[in-house]
């Protein structure tokens, strides 16, 4: 029990009547776990650079008008994708695609899919680690999400896009459960457009069975005052493949966390991302890839560009267990600081108990190259344009982690639009 539990208990009881299966015992079990763990403080290493002060206020707020958001949603929809839209944490069918008629795909919103299996996954996720307290809080207060299952051998050519629009104030909890059956293929894209004062807490539980592949993209393009915490819990079976990519370009706090356990041989886990920050933004990436078996690979590549007083965080960990011989794991974190007041915090970590492995990690922090900047200006470009070109060149290779060309161009366009925004990088 922690000092903040009475506050959260009061808000929990107030929120329950409006939640699906709100009075169920499983919600109480999840909240009890959260109460026992306590809200993570910055004294914990995993939360050292990110404050959860926004969660200590009011947890409920006035929902946005979904009808008024139709134009905003339409502008964010990816052409050819299957769209599921959530407003204030609840699925909105009239803004979404039809969820039936696609061979090999079973998909529905969580609130309408609560059964013994999904409830067990919600309650049991999180364990007893204090760093997992927000997973437990998500379970207690989850309002909706998706349950996706791709059938054995099925290949879903349409990307599945989840679009989140949050409250003007308050806490939104979304839980997504994704099950990739053996030999299946799919692409999942999450796009967040939260309102300025919202706290979005998303937990993804992903299982990738033998020889299956999931490409999982996340766009964190929240409003200026929003706080977005995205957590993925992932297990990989033999010969499976997971490629995760995150663009952290919006919100006061954008935290991208992936905890992956490789349980089957010849599996691969790829994680990549780009953090863009200005003002006092925080771009926080936490990863842990646990190689539990031999003959597997993982690759992590993250780059950040910070301006003004913004700060980036990379805490990437790779664990290679004693029996996980012939592991090949790489970590890379590169940071570009556009102002002397910006900061980069990098902590790549390898924990290796096997002796026949190939593992490497590295981190760099630097500024724009003055010679390159001079070269471009000498050829007629103004300083602002020259700086933007160099920044785009710095992050360009990270987008190659996105296999689908249309999606790669879509995210590259979002980053370019952000970088060319008013006032970005316009000082020496």
N, C-alpha and C positions, 0 to 999 in steps of 0.2 A: 504494500500500500504506500502511495506517495502523497505528498502534500496537495497535489492538484487533483487527486481522485474525486473529492466531493464536487468540484466544479464540473468535471466531465460526467460524473454520475447524474447530476441534475440535468445536464443537457441530453444525456443518453435517454433518460426517462421521458423528457419532453419530446424527443424526436421519434420514439418508438411507435406511437400510434399511426404515423404517416408512412412508416416503412413496411415493405412487404414482409409478411410473417413477423411483424414487429414484436409481438409478445412471446415469440418462440424461445425455448430454453437455450437453443444454440447461440442466440445473440447474447444472452446473459453470460454464457460460458466464455465467449470471445471477449466480452467487456471485462470479466473477472481476470482474464489473462492479461489484458492491457493494464488493469489496475495493479496487478502484482508486479508487472515489469516497470511501470512508470514511464513517463514521457522522457525520451532520450535528451540529455543535456549536452552542452558542448564540452563537458569533462570526458565524455566518451569519444574515443579516437575517431570512430566512424562519423561522428557529428561535430567534430572539432571546429570546422569552419562554417557550419550552417546552424543558425538559430531557429528554433521552433516557436519563437515568441508569438507568431501569428495564431498559433493554436491555443493560446491561453485566453483568448477573448471569446466572443459569442460564436457558437458553433452552428447556428442556424441563421437563415436570412430569407429575404423575399425572393421568390423564384422569378426568373426572367420570363417575359412573354414570348412563347415559342413562335407565335404567328409573326411577331415583329422581327424575328430573327431569320426568316426564310431567305431573304436576300443575302445575308451574311453567310448562311450555310451554303447557298448555291455557289457563291464565289469560291468556297473552299473545297467543293467536291471535285474529286479526281475523275476525269473523263473515263468512262468504261468500267468504273469500279462499282462494287456493291456497297451502298452507303447505309450506315446505321448512325442515327443522330441522337445524342443525349443532351437534354437541357436540364440544368440544375440536378444532374445525376440521374435523370429518368429518361427512359427510351420514349421517343416521339415518333410513332409510326407514320404520321402524315408528312414528316420531313425525310423519311427514310425509304429505302428500296423495299420491294417485296422480298420476303425471306424464304420463299418456297420455290421449288421448281428447278433447282440447280443440282444436277446429278453428282452424287458423292459428297454433298455438303449438307450437314445438319447444323442449323444456326438459329438461335433465338435469344431474346433478352433474358437476363438472369432472373428478374422478378417473376417471369412466367415459367421459369425452368427449375424452380427450387424443388429438388427431390433429395433422397437420402445421400446420393453420391455427391451432388454439388454442395450440400450442407456439410458433409464430412470434410470435403476439401477446404471449405471456408474456415471451419473451426480448427482443423488440425494444422493448417499452415501457420508458420511463424515460430514454432518451437518455444524454447524458454530463453532465448537470447534477448537481452534488453534492447539490442539494436533493432529487434523485430517488433517493437511495441506498436508501431504504426500499422503493421499488418494486422495485428489483433484489433486495434481500434477500427480499422477498415471493416473487419468482419462484424464487429458489433453494430456499426452504423451504415453498412453498405446499402445503397438504395437501388442499384441496378448494375448492369454490365452485360456481357455477352457470354454465351456458352457455345463454343464452336467445336465441331468434330468433323474432320475430313476422313472419309472412308478409306479403307485399305486400297492402295493402288490408284486412288483418284487424284487428278491434277486439276486444281481450280485455277483457271486462267484469269478470272476477274480478281483484281485486288479487293480485299475486304477492308473498307475504310470506316473507322470509328471516329466520329466527330463529337468533341466535348465542348459544350458551352455551359459555364457555371453560374453560380449565384453572384449578384452584385456584392453580397457579403456572405460569409459563412463557410462551412466545410462541406465538400462534396466527396463522397466515397464511392468508387467504382471498382468492381471486381470482375475480371475477365478470366474465363477458364477455356484453354485451347488444348485440344487433343488431336495430335497428328498420328493417324494410324499407319501401320507399316507401308512403306512405299508411296506415301501420299506427298503432294506438293501444294503449297499455298503461300500467299503473300498477305500479311496483315499490316495495315497502316493506321496509326493513331494520330489524330490531329486535334490539338487542344487550343481553344480560343476563349479561355476563361475571362470573365469580367475582372475589373481591376482589383477588387478587394477579396477575391475568392481564394480559398485553399482547396486545391484539387489533390486528392490522395488516391492514386490508381495502383491496384495490385493485379499483376498478371501471373497466372499459374499455367505454365506451358509444359506439355510433355510431347517429346518428339520420338516416335517409335522407330524401329529398325528401318533403315534405308529411306526414311522420310526426310523432307526438307521444308523448313519454314523460313521465309524472309520476313523480318519484322522491323518496320520503320516507325519512328516516332518523331512528330513535329511538335515542339514545345514553343508555341507562338502566342503565349498568354499576354494579357494586358499588363500595363506597366507596374501595377501594384500587386499582381497575383503571385501566389506561391504554388508551385507544382512539384509534387513528389511522385515519381514514377518508379515502381518497384516490380521487377520481374523475377520470378522463381522458376528455374528451368532445369529439366532433366533430359539427357540425351542418351538414346539407346545405340546399339551397334550400327555402324555405317550411316548414322544420321547426320544431318547438317543443319546448323542454325546460323543465320546471318542477321545480326542486329545492328541497326543504325539509328542514331539520334541527332536531331538538329535542335540545339538548345539556344533559342534566339529570342525568347520573350519572357516576361515576368520578372519580378524582383528576385525571386529564387526559382531556379530550375534545377532539380536534382534527379539524376538518372542513375538508377541502381539495378545491377543485374547480378544475381547469385545463380551460378550454373554448376551442375554436377554432371560430369561425363561418366556414364555408367556402362557404356558398351564400347567395345574396341572399334577402331577405325572411324570414330566419330570426329566431327569438327565443330568448333564453336568460334565464330567470328564476331567481334564487337568493334564498332567504329562510331565516331561521332565528332561533331563540331560545336564548340561553344562560342557564342558571340555576345559580348556584354559591354554595356556603357553605363554611365551614371554610377549607381552603387549596386549594380546587379551582381548576383552570385550564380555561377555556373558550376555545379557540383556533380562529379561522376564518381560512382563507387562500383567497383566490379570485384567479383571473386569467381574464378574458374577453378573448379576442383577436379583434377584429373584422378579418377579413382581406379582406372584400369589402364593396361598398356596400349601402345600403338595408336595414340590419339593426338590431335593437333588443336591448337587454339591460337588466335591472332587478335590482338587488341591495338587499335590505332585511334588516338584522339588528339585533336588539335583545338586550340583556343585562341581567340583574338579578343583582348581586353583593352578597353579605353577608359578614360576618366578615373574613377575610383572603383571600377569593377574588379572582381576577383574570380579566379578559376580554381577549381579543386580537381585533382585526379588522385584517387586512392585505388589503385589497381593491384589485385592480388592473384597470384597463381599458386595453387597447392598441387604438388605432385606426390601422391602417396607412394609408399614403399614398393608396392607391386606394379606401379604404373611405369614400367620400363619403356624406353623408346618413345617417350613423350617429346613433342616438338611444340614449344610455346614461346610466343613473342609478345612483348608489350612495348608500345611507343607512345609517349606523350610529348607534344611540342607546343610551346606557348609563345605568342607574339604579344608584346605589351606596347601599346601605342602612346602611353603616357607614363611618366615616372611614378605617378600616384596609383597606377593599376598594379595588381599583384597576381602571382601564379603560385599555387601550392601543389607540388607534385610528390607523390609517394608511391612509386612502383615497388612491388614486393614479390619476391619469389620464396616459396617455402618448399624445399625439395628433399624428399626422403629416399628417392631412387638414385641410382648411380649411372645409369646409361640413358641419359636424356640430352636434349638440345634445347636450352632455355636461354632467353636473353630479354633484358629490359633496359629502357633508357628514357631520360626526360631532358628537355632543353627549354631554356627561357631566353628570349632575345627581343630585339627591336627591329623595326624596318631597316633594311640595308641602305645606308646613306648614299653609297655609290650607285646602286641601282636606281634610287630615287632621282639622283642627279642626272643619270643617263636618260631616263624617260623625260625629264623636264627639258633637257637639252635638245630633245627631238620634238618639242612643241607642245607637250602635254602640260596642263596646269598642275599644280602640286596636289590638289584634291583628287583629280582623276588618276594621277600617277600612284598615289598612295592606295587608292581603291584597287587598281590593277594588281599591285604587289600583294595586297591582302588576299584577293581572289586567287592569285597564283599560289599563295602559301597553303590555302585549304583545298585546292582543286583536286589533289590526288585522293583525298579521303572519300570523295563521292564515288570513286571507282568500286567501293565495297557494295554499292547498290547494283545488282545484276541487271535489273530491268531498265532499259534505256529511257523509257518514258518517265518512269518514277525518278530516275537519276536526274533527268533534266528538270523535272518538277521541283525537286528539293534544291537543286543548284539555283534555279530561278528564285526560289524563296530567299535563299541566302543572299543572292545578288541584290534583290530588292531591298533587303534589310541593310546591307552594306552601303547602298546608295541613298539611304534615307537622310533626311535633313540633319546636318550637324555631325554625322558619323565620321570620325577620323579626320576632321577638318582643321586640326591644329598640328603644329610641328612638335 
